[in-house]
């Protein structure tokens, strides 16, 4: 039996849209379903939900530039 699931690499932009309610219902459902199967994504969503998004984006930009 073939696995018809498509893996999506969610980014901070996607997580931000999710947390701010800027996704439609099907996009939110897809992200929630993916988070159920990807503990790293689930942790990222939970972490950014608790964090200040602007400060987090600043730190991630600094890290990306350093790499």
N, C-alpha and C positions, 0 to 999 in steps of 0.2 A: 504494500500500500504506500503510495507516494505521500510525502509530507508537503502540503500546499501552503505552508506558512511562509511569509516573506519577512526576513529580518530587516528591521529599520534601525539605523544608528541614530538614536535621539541625542540632541545637543542641548546645551544650556538654553538656547533660544526656544526649543520645543518645550522644555520643562517650564520655562518662564511663561510661555503662552498657556500651558496647561494650568499653572498655578493662578494666573490672572484671569482665567475663564475666557481666553481668547480663541479657544479651539471649538469647533462644532462637536456635536454629540458623537459622531462616528470617529473623529480624530481622538477624542478623549477616551472612548471605549478601546480603541486600538492601543493607545499608550498604557491604559490600565491593564489590559490583557498582557501586553509585553512585560510590564512590571511584575506581574504574577509569575512569569517564567524567568525573569532576569533580576536576581536579588541586588545586583549592582545598580540597576536603574531604579528599583524600588527605594534603595538607600539614598540615591541621589535626589529623587523627588522629595523624600522625607527631609533630607538635610537642607535642601534649598527652601523648603517650606518653613523651616525654622530660622533660616539665615536671612540676612539683609541682602537682597539680590544685587543691589548696586555695588556694595562692598565686595561681594563674591565675584562679580564680573570684573572688578578692578584687579583683584588678586589673580584671577585666571588669566587675564590679559598680561599681567606682569610675568607670570610663570611661562606663558606661551612665548613671550618675547625673549625670555632667558634661554629657552630651549632652542 
